[in-house]
Amino acid sequence: MPRIELTKAAVERIKSTRLSRKIVYFDADIRGLMLEYRPTGMGTWYFRAKDECGKMKMIRLGLLAEMDVRRQRYEPMSYRSSWSKAEFWEM
């Protein structure tokens, strides 16, 4: 699972790559932000974190084709503020 800065340019490079299986990319700057990209050319944005009880939450933010990269980089901040005692993690 590669860890890269998920910028607009990086996402364009990912979209131009031919894949044989799905790959999950983790953002190097925003902990918990991830992009799952499949060989069909479809991608899905997710945000992963542990809530205050320690249970893992995986929130689907939207499809790659529907959402702007810049928006995805800032949307997880609202989830962080809603879980005041959350431990944010990445693989």
Secondary structure as GFF3:
##gff-version 3
##sequence-region A 1 91
A	DSSP	beta_strand	3	4	.	.	.	ID=ss1
A	DSSP	alpha_helix	8	15	.	.	.	ID=ss2
A	DSSP	beta_strand	23	27	.	.	.	ID=ss3
A	DSSP	beta_strand	33	37	.	.	.	ID=ss4
A	DSSP	beta_strand	43	50	.	.	.	ID=ss5
A	DSSP	beta_strand	56	63	.	.	.	ID=ss6
A	DSSP	alpha_helix	69	74	.	.	.	ID=ss7
A	DSSP	alpha_helix	76	82	.	.	.	ID=ss8
###
